[in-house]
Amino acid sequence: MALRIVEAHVAPDLASEAREILGEFGDQHWTQEGGRFGAVVFAILGAERTGGALDRLYEKLADRGGLLVLVQPLDGVLPRPLASPATEARAGARSAAAVSREEVYANIADTARLNSAYLALTILASVVAGIGLTRDNTAAVIGAMVVAPLLGPNMALALGMVLGDRPLVRRALSTSAVGLLLCFAFAALLGLALEVDPATPELASRTQVTIWDLVLALAAGCAGALSYTTGAPTYLTGVMVAVALLPPAVASGMLLSQGQFTGSASALLLAAGNITALTLAAMLTFLWRGMRPRNWWQEDNARQSARLGVAVFLVLLLALALVIAIAQGYFGA
């Protein structure tokens, strides 16, 4: 179980109430004088309880004086805290969310920034994937999946739609678009420099689009959102999302540079279907995990945004699935 240390800065007259609230979610808590407002209440909680704890602190104390809450990861505690059954029951009943929305937002928003590191990793991943595809080198393709920074912008788009955060949605869309275009462009340039054989198994597999590829992308999107909302490591789900996005985009660019228009279109169709499926799955998972704005006056906007996002991506997914089904002859000649 991942651990967090919650540090709540409050006025001295609210310290006992803050400690009581945090005591509902964990048995290890204490108070110290000082801090931002005169008193600091500490608690060691499991990552899956921080969402409920922050909700309760905000609900009870935010409008009664100063409140500043810091949440930090905790690598180890001796002896390891074990919550009592009563604490588990109280914590589970408080919130549908696990990791606090602030943690989820901070982790995802940072990965959706368009900066030099994102651009460099995208280029490097495209080069590694391109060489791996043309040489039928599975290890190189897997290495490109690890390097590719494609998880963040897609998760940010899904979270932004669920929270009704338009700036985050715009930033995620622009970062994702630039990353994919850069990946496609460098793959096309690489295709001119390398000998590209469309029959190479690693490359040919990205031009054979089936409904099961959409199922893979749905699973990847769900896994990515779950990893963020439960505090689990995201590196494995990052690989899953890279599986769904990077190889087909690179394959499409390389095949286009060789004049293989049918194969390029098939790979591009696969990439588009995967982006749509994983974003839809991530949105539905965030909704299931209780990701919503903290303030009530933002809930209507978030609800409308989430409904619109789910409807748009569901229609797109059904349309792409229909195209794939027709292309594969599922409806007969």
N, C-alpha and C positions, 0 to 999 in steps of 0.2 A: 504493500500500500504506500503510495507516494504521500509525503508529509509536507505540510505548510506551517509556518509560524505566522500567526495573525497578530499584528501590533496595532491596537486601537488607542489613539490619542484623544482623550476626552477631558472635560472639566472635572475637577475633584468630586463634585457632588453627583456626578453621573458614573463614577468609576465602579461602584458596587453594582449598579444595574447593568453596565457593560460586561462586567465579569460574570454576572448571572446569565446573561444572554449567551456568552461564549461557552459557559458551562453546560448549556443545553446540547452543545455539539462536540464536546470533548472534556475529559476529566482532568487535563493538565492545563492550569491557567493560574496567573498570578498578577499582582498589581505593583507598580512602582510609581514614585513621585517624579515629577518633571515632565519632559516631553513638550509637545506643542502647546497644550492647553492646561497643563498642571498635573495630569495623571496619565499613565500608560498602562493599559491592560493587555497582557500577553496570553496567547493560547496556542497550544500545539494541536493541530487538527489534521485529519486525513484530507487529501486534496478533494475528495468527493463531497466533503462537508463544508467547504469554504463558501460555496454559493449560497447555501441556506444561512450561514452565519452572517455574511455581509448583508443579505437581505434583511435579516432581523435587526442588525445594528442600524442600518439606514432607516428602517421603518420606525424604530423606537426612539432614536437619538438624533437624527439628522436635523430636525427642526427645533431642537432644544438647547442649542449651543454649538460650540465647535466640535467637529468630528473629522478625524483624519485616520484612515485605515490603510496600513501597509501589509501586503501579503508577499512572503518570500518563500522560495523552496527550501526545504530542510533536508540535508543529505543524510543525517543520522542522529539518533537519540538513544541514550543509554540510561535506564532501561527503556526498551521500546514501548510506547504507549499502547494500551489495549482498552478500547472503549467498552463500557459496560453495556449490557443489553438495553437498559433503560435509555442510555445516551444514544445508542443506535436508533432506537425507535423514535425518539424525539427528533433527531436530526433528519431521519428519513421522512418524517411527516411534514417538515417545514417547507421544503422546496423541491420542485421537480428537477431543477438544475443541480449539477454536481459541482464541478469547478466553477468559481465565480465568473460571471459574465465579463468582469473587468480583466481577469487573467486571460480568458479566451480572446477577448477583443485585442488586448495588447499583443498577444502572441501572433495572432493572425494578421492584424493591421501592419505590423512591422515587416512581415514577409511579403506584403503586397506593394512595397515601395520600389519605384523604378530608380535604381541607382547603378553605379558602375559595377558593383559586385554581382548584381542580378544579370546585367548584360554580359559580363565576362563569363559567368557560369553557364549561361544559355549558349554562348558561342562554343565554349569548350565541350559542353555536353553534345552539341550538334555535331561537332567534328568527331568526337569519340564514337557517337552513334553511327555516323555515316561510314566511318572506317569499319566498324563492327558489322554493319549490314552488308557492305559490299564484300567483306572477307568471310562472311558467314561465321563471325566470331561472337558467340553468345556471351562470353565473359566481357567483351568490350561493350556490348549493348547494355548489359547489366550495370557496368561501370558508369555509363552515360545516364542511366536511370537514377543512380545514386547522386550524381553531380547535378542533374537538372533541377532548377528551383521552381518547378511548375505547380507545386502543391499550394503555395501561399495565395497567389492571385485568385485561383478558383475557389478556395475556401473563403477568402475575403469577399468575393462576389456573393456567395451564398449567405454568409453572415450579414452582409450589408443589406441584402434584400429582406432577410428575416427581421432585422432591427429597424428597417426603414431609414438607414443611414446612407443618404444619397452621396455625400462626399466619398465614403468608402467604396460605394458601388462604382462611381466614376473612376476612382484611382485603380480599383481592381481591374476594371474593363480595359483601361489604357495600358496597364502593366502587362496584363495577359496578352493583349493584342500585339504590343511591341515585342514581347518575348516570342510569341509564335511566328510573327513575321520575320523576326531576326533568325529564328531557327530555320524557317523555310528558305530564306535567302542564302544563308551560309551553306545549307544542304545543297542548294542548286549550284552554287559555286564549286562546292566539293565534288559534285557529280560531273562537272566539266573536267576536273583534274584527275579523276579516278576512272578505272574501267568498271562500268556498272553493268552487271548482268542481271536482268529482271528475273531470271530463273533461280538466282541464289536463294536458298530456303529462307534465310532470315529476312530477306527483302521481299520475296514473293508472298510470305505469310501476311505482310502488312497490306497487301492488295486484295486479300480474300476476306471480304467483309461479311459477317454473319450476325444474327441476332444475339448470339452468345457473347460477342464483343461488347455489346451494349450492357449485357448482364454483368460483365467484368467491370465496366466503368461504373455501374450503379453500386457494385460492391466496394469499389475503390473510394467513391465519394462518401459512402456511409462510413467506411473505416476511417477516412481522414477526419470527418466531423466528430466521430466518437473519440478518436485519440485526443483531440483538443478538449472536449468537454469532460473527459474522465481523468485528465492529467497524465495519460500514457505517453510514452515516447512516440514521436511522429516520423522517425526515420523510415520505418518499415512501410507505413502507409504512404510516405513520400515516394518510395519505390513503386508502390502499386499505382499511384496516379501517373508517375512517369511512364509506366508500362502503357497506360491508356493514351498518353498524349505525345510524348517525344518520338518514339519510333515511327508512327505513321506520318507525322509531320515531316520528319527527315526523309522518309522514303518518298513522300510525295514530291518534295523539292528535287531530290536526286533524279527521280524518274522523269520529271518535267524537263530537266536540263538535257535529258537524253532523247527527248521527243516521244517518250512513252506516255501519251496523253491519257489513255484508258487506265493504265496502272496508276498514274499520278492522281487521277480523279477518284479512283477507288480508295487510295490511301488517304486522300483529303476527306472523303466521305466518312471514313473510319475515324479520323481525328475529330471531325465535327460532331459525329454521333457520340463519341466518348466525352467530349467537353460538355455536351448537353446533358448526358446521362449522369455524369458525376456531380455536376452542379445541382441538378434536381435532387439527387440522393442526399447531397450535403444539406440543402435547404430543409428537406423533410426531416433529416436527423436532428438538425439544430432546433426545429420546432418541437420535435418529440422530447428533446433534452431540456426544454423549457427556456430556451434563449429568447428573451424579450426585453424591451426597455425597462429600466427601473422606474421611471416616472409615468404616472397614469396618463398624463396628457400626450405622451408619445405613443401610447399603445394603439390608438386608432390608425395613425399613420403607418405604424409597423405592421398592423394586421392587413391593411390594404396593400402595402408593399409586398408582404409575404404571399398573399393570395394572387397578386398579379404575377409575381415571379414564378410561383409554382405553375400557374395556368400557362404562361408563355413557354416555359421550358418543357412542360408536359406536352403541349401541342407540337413543339419542335421535335421532341423525341418521337412522338407517334408518327409525324411526317417522315422523319429520317428512317424509322423502323419500316414504314411502308415502302420507301424507296429501296431499302436493303432487301426487303422481302421480294419485291418485284424483280430486282436485279439478280437475285439468287433463284428465281423461278419457283418460289414457294406457292404461287397461285397457278402454276401450270403454264403451259405454252400459250 
